[in-house]
């Protein structure tokens, strides 16, 4: 096993990422909860985070999910870059023209988007707080170019669907600039995208626009590409050095865990520490990814299997959880925060299972 990650580990990471995202997207809608720094860097949000860390209350888990949960997105971007290399560069699959590749990727995303978006707008129309959809923005959402329009955080609804436009941009960048080309191009793209953000006003609209698009996602996406191209990356390879460890009872090869047990708290501490400085904040996705890899490596098998199952329906959960949020967020607004959160999680799992059945019946695009 030379891969950085096994298939089950990748799926479990998706499970962790989607749980973080869906819980974040519920918690940060509650008025008195600490808000995140996702597209812009607000010192006031960090001040509130420090306050709840130093004076925790019974809502501490909700505060942490609200502030840090959005970092599930970089995990998805890392896995997307990793998967593209495994599928198109290391397999025997023949090269395809850029237009065919982009068409295939668009239709693959549209299978998910059209189902979730259709169900969401039906719920949105019959529940309080109806969003004022405009035909041009709906068209931009379905064609996945809405990210490049002005004030994306005011016109994309539900907000999480900005991810589809971001993925289309990254697919285009991958096929035109990265596919089977030197990894130095990937490093150059990461560097350029980082420099474009370094000199922005931390809470300004320019940074907001950049981070809604591929410039903000190039770091984790590029890391996934480079990790896949260098199969044995120190202790994150499937084997450590040339040693093979065996479980005496099962007789199966086992990887040592102590390295990951050490890495996980270190990565977690660095994520918290780095969020208080604008320049270090830009690099937090690196340690989010390292910590998530370490997490799946230290999990007991029964827990890993749970996250593998969640990861297997992560696409459906991604498009379905805004539906459940719109229905159950009113429970939290009435101050029954944990009651609403529990009902929300149950509903997301049930709705996601149903949405997956619909998506699976839509013909898959052919490359």
C-alpha positions as CSV (number, residue, x, y, z in Angstrom):
1,X,0.0,0.0,0.0
2,X,1.8,3.1,-1.2
3,X,-1.1,5.5,-1.2
4,X,-1.2,8.3,1.3
5,X,-4.8,7.4,2.1
6,X,-6.9,4.3,1.7
7,X,-10.3,4.4,0.2
8,X,-12.0,3.9,3.6
9,X,-9.9,6.7,5.1
10,X,-10.8,9.1,2.3
11,X,-14.5,8.3,2.8
12,X,-14.2,8.7,6.6
13,X,-12.6,12.1,6.1
14,X,-15.6,13.1,4.0
15,X,-17.8,11.9,6.8
16,X,-15.9,14.1,9.3
17,X,-16.0,17.1,6.9
18,X,-19.7,16.9,6.1
19,X,-20.6,16.6,9.8
20,X,-18.5,19.7,10.6
21,X,-20.1,21.6,7.7
22,X,-23.7,20.7,8.5
23,X,-23.3,21.4,12.2
24,X,-21.5,24.7,11.5
25,X,-24.3,25.8,9.1
26,X,-26.9,25.3,11.8
27,X,-24.9,26.7,14.8
28,X,-23.8,29.9,13.1
29,X,-27.4,30.9,12.4
30,X,-28.0,31.2,16.1
31,X,-27.8,34.9,17.0
32,X,-25.8,34.8,20.2
33,X,-23.2,32.2,19.1
34,X,-19.7,33.1,18.0
35,X,-19.4,33.7,14.3
36,X,-16.7,32.2,12.0
37,X,-13.9,33.8,10.0
38,X,-14.4,32.0,6.7
39,X,-14.2,34.6,3.8
40,X,-13.0,37.6,5.8
41,X,-11.0,38.0,9.0
42,X,-12.9,39.9,11.7
43,X,-11.0,40.7,14.9
44,X,-14.3,41.0,16.8
45,X,-15.1,37.3,16.0
46,X,-11.7,36.3,17.5
47,X,-12.3,38.4,20.6
48,X,-15.6,36.6,21.1
49,X,-13.9,33.2,20.6
50,X,-11.2,34.1,23.2
51,X,-13.9,35.1,25.6
52,X,-15.8,31.8,25.4
53,X,-12.5,29.8,25.5
54,X,-11.5,31.6,28.7
55,X,-15.0,31.7,30.2
56,X,-16.7,28.6,28.8
57,X,-20.4,27.9,29.3
58,X,-22.8,25.1,28.5
59,X,-22.9,26.3,24.8
60,X,-19.2,25.9,24.3
61,X,-19.6,23.0,21.8
62,X,-22.0,25.1,19.8
63,X,-19.6,28.1,19.7
64,X,-16.7,25.8,18.5
65,X,-18.8,24.2,15.8
66,X,-20.0,27.6,14.6
67,X,-16.4,29.1,14.5
68,X,-14.4,26.0,13.2
69,X,-17.0,23.9,11.4
70,X,-16.5,25.5,8.1
71,X,-13.0,24.0,7.9
72,X,-14.7,20.9,6.6
73,X,-14.6,22.6,3.2
74,X,-10.8,22.5,2.9
75,X,-10.9,18.8,3.7
76,X,-13.3,18.3,0.7
77,X,-11.0,20.4,-1.5
78,X,-8.0,18.3,-0.4
79,X,-9.8,15.1,-1.2
80,X,-10.9,16.4,-4.5
81,X,-7.4,17.3,-5.6
82,X,-6.1,13.9,-4.3
83,X,-8.9,12.0,-6.1
84,X,-8.3,13.8,-9.5
85,X,-4.7,12.7,-9.5
86,X,-5.5,9.1,-8.6
87,X,-8.3,8.9,-11.2
88,X,-6.8,10.8,-14.1
89,X,-3.0,10.7,-13.7
90,X,-2.1,7.4,-12.0
91,X,-4.8,5.2,-13.7
92,X,-4.7,3.8,-17.2
93,X,-7.6,6.1,-18.2
94,X,-6.8,7.9,-21.4
95,X,-6.5,11.6,-21.6
96,X,-9.7,13.5,-22.5
97,X,-10.1,16.9,-24.2
98,X,-10.7,19.8,-21.8
99,X,-14.2,20.6,-23.0
100,X,-15.3,17.0,-22.4
101,X,-13.7,17.0,-19.0
102,X,-15.4,20.2,-17.9
103,X,-18.7,19.0,-19.3
104,X,-18.4,15.8,-17.4
105,X,-17.6,17.6,-14.1
106,X,-20.4,20.1,-14.5
107,X,-23.0,17.3,-15.1
108,X,-21.6,15.3,-12.2
109,X,-22.1,18.3,-9.9
110,X,-25.5,19.2,-11.4
111,X,-26.9,15.8,-10.5
112,X,-26.5,16.8,-6.9
113,X,-27.3,20.5,-7.2
114,X,-30.6,20.2,-9.1
115,X,-32.1,17.8,-6.6
116,X,-31.1,19.6,-3.5
117,X,-31.9,23.1,-4.9
118,X,-35.3,22.0,-6.1
119,X,-36.3,20.6,-2.8
120,X,-34.9,23.6,-0.9
121,X,-36.7,26.2,-2.9
122,X,-40.0,24.3,-2.3
123,X,-39.4,24.4,1.5
124,X,-38.1,28.0,1.4
125,X,-41.3,29.1,-0.4
126,X,-43.6,27.7,2.4
127,X,-41.6,28.6,5.5
128,X,-41.0,32.0,7.2
129,X,-38.1,34.1,5.9
130,X,-38.6,33.4,2.2
131,X,-35.6,34.4,0.1
132,X,-36.1,36.9,-2.8
133,X,-34.8,34.7,-5.6
134,X,-34.1,36.5,-8.9
135,X,-34.1,34.6,-12.2
136,X,-30.6,35.7,-13.2
137,X,-29.1,34.6,-9.9
138,X,-30.9,31.3,-10.1
139,X,-29.5,30.8,-13.6
140,X,-26.1,31.7,-12.4
141,X,-26.4,29.2,-9.6
142,X,-27.4,26.4,-11.9
143,X,-24.7,27.2,-14.4
144,X,-22.3,27.5,-11.4
145,X,-20.8,30.9,-12.2
146,X,-22.6,32.8,-9.4
147,X,-19.3,33.0,-7.3
148,X,-17.9,35.6,-9.6
149,X,-20.8,38.0,-9.4
150,X,-20.7,41.0,-7.0
151,X,-21.7,40.4,-3.3
152,X,-21.9,36.6,-3.6
153,X,-22.8,36.3,0.1
154,X,-26.0,38.2,-0.6
155,X,-27.2,36.4,-3.7
156,X,-26.2,32.7,-3.1
157,X,-28.9,31.0,-1.2
158,X,-28.7,28.5,0.4
159,X,-25.2,29.8,1.1
160,X,-23.4,26.5,1.1
161,X,-24.1,26.1,-2.6
162,X,-21.2,28.5,-3.4
163,X,-19.1,25.3,-3.2
164,X,-20.4,24.1,-6.6
165,X,-19.1,27.2,-8.4
166,X,-15.8,26.9,-6.5
167,X,-15.4,23.3,-7.6
168,X,-16.1,24.1,-11.3
169,X,-13.4,26.8,-11.2
170,X,-10.9,24.3,-9.6
171,X,-11.8,21.6,-12.2
172,X,-11.1,24.1,-15.0
173,X,-7.8,25.2,-13.4
174,X,-6.8,21.5,-12.9
175,X,-7.5,20.5,-16.5
176,X,-6.0,23.6,-18.2
177,X,-3.0,24.2,-16.0
178,X,-2.2,21.3,-13.7
179,X,-3.2,18.0,-15.4
180,X,0.0,15.9,-15.9
181,X,2.2,18.9,-15.6
182,X,4.9,19.6,-13.1
183,X,4.1,20.0,-9.4
184,X,6.0,23.3,-9.5
185,X,3.0,24.7,-11.3
186,X,0.8,23.7,-8.4
187,X,3.3,25.4,-6.0
188,X,3.3,28.5,-8.1
189,X,-0.5,28.7,-8.2
190,X,-0.7,28.3,-4.4
191,X,1.9,31.0,-4.0
192,X,0.2,33.4,-6.4
193,X,-3.2,32.8,-4.7
194,X,-1.7,33.3,-1.3
195,X,0.0,36.6,-2.3
196,X,-3.3,37.9,-3.7
197,X,-4.8,37.5,-0.3
198,X,-1.8,38.7,1.8
199,X,-2.2,42.3,1.0
200,X,-5.9,42.6,1.1
201,X,-7.8,44.4,3.8
202,X,-8.6,41.5,6.3
203,X,-12.3,42.5,6.6
204,X,-12.7,44.0,3.1
205,X,-14.9,43.1,0.2
206,X,-11.9,42.3,-2.1
207,X,-10.8,39.4,0.2
208,X,-14.4,38.3,0.4
209,X,-14.7,38.0,-3.4
210,X,-11.3,36.2,-3.7
211,X,-12.2,33.6,-1.1
212,X,-15.5,32.8,-2.7
213,X,-13.5,31.7,-5.7
214,X,-10.7,29.3,-6.5
215,X,-8.1,31.7,-5.1
216,X,-9.3,31.0,-1.6
217,X,-9.4,27.2,-2.2
218,X,-6.2,26.7,-4.1
219,X,-4.1,25.9,-1.0
220,X,-6.0,22.7,0.2
221,X,-6.8,21.7,-3.4
222,X,-3.1,22.0,-4.4
223,X,-2.0,20.1,-1.3
224,X,-4.3,17.2,-2.3
225,X,-2.7,17.1,-5.8
226,X,0.9,17.1,-4.4
227,X,0.2,14.5,-1.7
228,X,-1.2,12.2,-4.4
229,X,1.8,12.7,-6.6
230,X,4.2,11.9,-3.8
231,X,2.8,8.6,-2.4
232,X,5.1,8.2,0.6
233,X,5.0,11.4,2.6
234,X,6.9,10.6,5.9
235,X,4.6,9.3,8.6
236,X,1.5,10.0,6.6
237,X,2.2,7.2,4.2
238,X,0.4,3.9,4.5
239,X,3.5,2.4,6.0
240,X,6.2,3.9,8.2
241,X,9.6,3.5,6.6
242,X,10.1,-0.1,5.6
243,X,8.6,-1.6,8.7
244,X,5.5,-3.7,8.8
245,X,3.7,-4.1,12.1
246,X,1.4,-7.1,12.9
247,X,-1.4,-7.6,15.3
248,X,-0.6,-10.9,17.0
249,X,-4.3,-11.9,17.4
250,X,-5.5,-11.1,13.9
251,X,-2.3,-11.7,12.0
252,X,-3.0,-8.6,9.9
253,X,-0.6,-5.8,9.2
254,X,-1.1,-2.8,11.5
255,X,0.2,0.8,11.3
256,X,1.7,2.3,14.5
257,X,-0.5,5.0,15.9
258,X,1.6,6.9,18.3
259,X,2.7,9.4,15.7
260,X,-0.9,10.3,14.9
261,X,-1.8,10.5,18.6
262,X,0.9,13.1,19.0
263,X,0.1,14.9,15.8
264,X,-3.7,15.3,16.4
265,X,-3.5,17.6,19.5
266,X,-0.5,19.5,18.1
267,X,-2.4,20.2,14.9
268,X,-5.6,21.2,16.9
269,X,-3.6,23.6,19.1
270,X,-2.0,25.2,16.0
271,X,-5.4,25.7,14.4
272,X,-6.7,27.6,17.4
273,X,-3.5,29.6,17.9
274,X,-3.2,30.6,14.2
275,X,-6.8,31.9,14.0
276,X,-5.8,35.0,16.0
277,X,-3.4,36.4,13.3
278,X,-4.5,37.3,9.8
279,X,-1.3,36.0,8.1
280,X,-1.3,32.7,9.9
281,X,-5.1,32.4,9.4
282,X,-4.5,32.0,5.7
283,X,-2.5,28.7,6.4
284,X,-4.9,27.1,8.8
285,X,-6.2,24.6,6.1
286,X,-2.8,22.9,6.1
287,X,-3.2,21.9,9.8
288,X,-6.9,21.1,9.4
289,X,-5.9,18.5,6.8
290,X,-3.0,17.1,8.8
291,X,-5.3,16.8,11.9
292,X,-8.1,15.1,9.9
293,X,-5.7,12.6,8.5
294,X,-4.3,11.9,12.0
295,X,-7.9,11.6,13.3
296,X,-8.9,8.8,10.9
297,X,-5.7,7.0,11.7
298,X,-6.3,6.9,15.5
299,X,-10.0,5.9,15.3
300,X,-11.0,2.5,16.5
301,X,-12.4,0.4,13.7
302,X,-16.0,0.7,14.9
303,X,-15.9,4.5,14.9
304,X,-14.1,4.6,11.5
305,X,-16.9,2.4,10.1
306,X,-19.4,5.0,11.3
307,X,-17.6,7.8,9.6
308,X,-17.2,5.7,6.5
309,X,-21.0,5.3,6.3
310,X,-21.6,9.0,6.8
311,X,-19.0,9.7,4.2
312,X,-20.8,7.4,1.7
313,X,-23.8,9.7,1.8
314,X,-21.8,13.0,2.2
315,X,-22.9,14.3,-1.3
316,X,-26.5,13.9,-0.4
317,X,-26.0,15.4,3.1
318,X,-24.2,18.4,1.5
319,X,-27.2,19.3,-0.7
320,X,-29.9,18.2,1.8
321,X,-28.8,19.8,5.1
322,X,-30.0,23.3,4.2
323,X,-33.5,21.9,3.8
324,X,-33.5,20.6,7.4
325,X,-31.8,23.7,8.7
326,X,-34.6,25.9,7.3
327,X,-37.2,23.7,9.1
328,X,-35.5,23.4,12.5
329,X,-33.5,26.6,13.0
330,X,-36.6,28.2,14.5
331,X,-36.3,25.7,17.5
332,X,-32.9,27.2,18.2
333,X,-34.2,30.8,17.8
334,X,-36.6,30.0,20.7
335,X,-33.6,29.2,22.8
336,X,-34.0,25.4,22.7
337,X,-30.6,25.2,21.1
338,X,-29.7,21.6,21.8
339,X,-33.2,20.3,21.2
340,X,-33.2,21.9,17.8
341,X,-29.7,20.6,17.0
342,X,-30.7,17.0,17.8
343,X,-33.9,17.2,15.7
344,X,-31.8,18.8,12.9
345,X,-29.2,16.0,12.9
346,X,-32.0,13.3,12.8
347,X,-33.8,15.1,10.0
348,X,-30.6,15.6,7.9
349,X,-29.7,11.9,8.0
350,X,-33.3,10.9,7.0
351,X,-33.6,13.6,4.2
352,X,-30.1,12.8,3.0
353,X,-30.9,9.1,2.6
354,X,-34.0,10.0,0.6
355,X,-32.1,12.5,-1.5
356,X,-29.4,9.9,-2.3
357,X,-32.1,7.6,-3.6
358,X,-33.2,10.3,-6.0
359,X,-29.7,11.2,-7.1
360,X,-28.8,7.6,-7.7
361,X,-31.7,7.3,-10.2
362,X,-30.4,10.2,-12.3
363,X,-28.2,8.8,-15.1
364,X,-24.5,9.4,-14.5
365,X,-22.7,11.5,-17.1
366,X,-20.2,9.8,-19.3
367,X,-16.7,11.2,-19.9
